[in-house]
Amino acid sequence: MLSIIFFLVAAVYASVGFAGGTSYLALLTIYDVEYLLIPIIALTCNIIVASGNCFNYIRAGHLDIKFLTPYFLGSIPLAYIGGKFQITKDFFQILLFFCLTVSSLLLIIQTRQYKLTNEIIKKIPFFIAVLIGAIIGLVSGIVGIGGGIILSPILFNLKAAHPKKIIMAASLFILINSIAGFLGQIQKFNNISQLHPYLYLPLAVLLGGQLGNLERNCFYFLRG
């Protein structure tokens, strides 16, 4: 049952350029998975789905890595460090609730801001961009998300770029941030065999992510 839900979540999130990390975390928590395993499973699924998103964007020549450079300078080291943090179950659940709440509120803001395509684009100061990346990276590494679902609405609200560019940038941010967080998280493990019962979940999101990408590509084809 969990694999079917993960498949559907991946399909929905991939269709809009995200990976589904917050939903994977929530589902794994609901299913009472050991809390130390949850970030690794969620980040693995994130990497798989975001890789598919980025592959399509790179192939189409739409990704602007330069735009994300200051955010990466802050997020990559902090996501890695955050992933290495040893935290209690209570703190993990509090931080997860915080991330779910904030990401939901920011998505509401993003939905409204998406319509403002004619707004003047404002360049974010380099230091501010690094700081934003660092904060998102640290939280993402600790809890086990890619951070794109937080970064994207912030960029929309700050009018840092056009909507399509932000969505594509968020996919790459999720991928790189998830890899950094995963490398930190995996160092806390001595018994990788604990993950064996959940190996079907990456396969589920791989298939779901491809379906979501296909849906998004068809949408853009029909529009243009």
LINKA-V266255 format. One record per residue. N is the residue number from 1. PSI is psi in whole degrees, -180 to 180 (none if undefined). Layout:
BEGIN
N|PSI  N|PSI
END
This chain:
BEGIN
1|-43  2|-37  3|-37  4|-42  5|-43  6|-40  7|-47  8|-42  9|-46  10|-41  11|-44  12|-48  13|-41  14|-32  15|-19  16|13  17|7  18|-176  19|-21  20|14  21|-46  22|-36  23|-38  24|-43  25|-46  26|-44  27|-44  28|-35  29|-43  30|-39  31|9  32|40  33|145  34|126  35|-27  36|-23  37|-26  38|-49  39|-39  40|-44  41|-47  42|-42  43|-37  44|-46  45|-39  46|-48  47|-42  48|-49  49|-45  50|-32  51|-42  52|-42  53|-49  54|-37  55|-45  56|-40  57|-42  58|-43  59|-34  60|-5  61|32  62|-8  63|134  64|93  65|-35  66|-38  67|-35  68|-9  69|-51  70|-34  71|-39  72|-38  73|-34  74|-39  75|-40  76|-54  77|-36  78|-33  79|-40  80|-47  81|-44  82|-38  83|-28  84|-13  85|135  86|118  87|159  88|164  89|-41  90|-44  91|-39  92|-45  93|-38  94|-46  95|-37  96|-45  97|-41  98|-46  99|-42  100|-42  101|-49  102|-45  103|-36  104|-45  105|-41  106|-34  107|-34  108|-42  109|-43  110|-41  111|-38  112|-41  113|-25  114|-29  115|-13  116|58  117|-16  118|6  119|152  120|131  121|134  122|127  123|125  124|130  125|143  126|-48  127|-41  128|-41  129|-42  130|-43  131|-43  132|-46  133|-41  134|-45  135|-47  136|-41  137|-45  138|-50  139|-42  140|-43  141|-39  142|-48  143|-27  144|43  145|171  146|-23  147|-8  148|-31  149|-16  150|-44  151|-44  152|-52  153|-33  154|-45  155|-37  156|-48  157|-34  158|-6  159|45  160|-19  161|175  162|152  163|-48  164|-40  165|-39  166|-44  167|-43  168|-39  169|-37  170|-36  171|-45  172|-38  173|-43  174|-46  175|-54  176|-42  177|-40  178|-39  179|-45  180|-45  181|-40  182|-44  183|-33  184|-45  185|-42  186|-22  187|-15  188|-2  189|137  190|-19  191|86  192|-20  193|-18  194|-22  195|-13  196|-40  197|-12  198|14  199|-17  200|-19  201|-43  202|-37  203|-40  204|-44  205|-27  206|-47  207|-44  208|-41  209|-40  210|-38  211|-43  212|-41  213|-40  214|-42  215|-43  216|-41  217|-39  218|-38  219|-47  220|-35  221|-43  222|-31  223|-34  224|none
END
